[in-house]
């Protein structure tokens, strides 16, 4: 198992423009994390290519060298 520590930043402290990051949004009181970026004026949802419909609460740089889509191994399963 790999442990990764993410350091989240406030939404007003923007990353470099057009750099894809992990974006935390508040969806009716539930926090979700999506791929997104700051385009210099708005937080953009990378899956839709449009501004987020929900408030951005924080963002973090994506971890390097880790495939977050990798299938679970037998060690990951209960």
Helices and strands as residue ranges (DSSP letters): E 21-27, E 30-38, E 43-45, E 50-51, E 55-61, G 74-76
